[in-house]
Amino acid sequence: MEQQVIQILVYIIRAVQLVALSYAALKLSIYGVGYMKKNMQKVEEAKDGMKNVAIGLVVVLGCQAFVKFLDNGISF
């Protein structure tokens, strides 16, 4: 029973990671196009957006440590 709950949690976390990584790739490509514009306001917005995407990726990929923790097993 406990292993099934852990497997469900791992599945949900991985699904969220997949969606978040896909969204991050989309936003990063949009910000990349904005970064190449000549309008300095757009360039600054793109830089800020890229920083936010990088922070989000660190958080999402940090969840991988939690998934490994769950996969290795926890004892109650």
Secondary structure, 3 states (H helix, E strand, C coil): CHHHHHHHHHHHHHHHHHHHHHHHHHHHHHHHHHHCCCCHHHHHHHHHHHHHHHHHHHHHHHHHHHHHHHHHCCCC
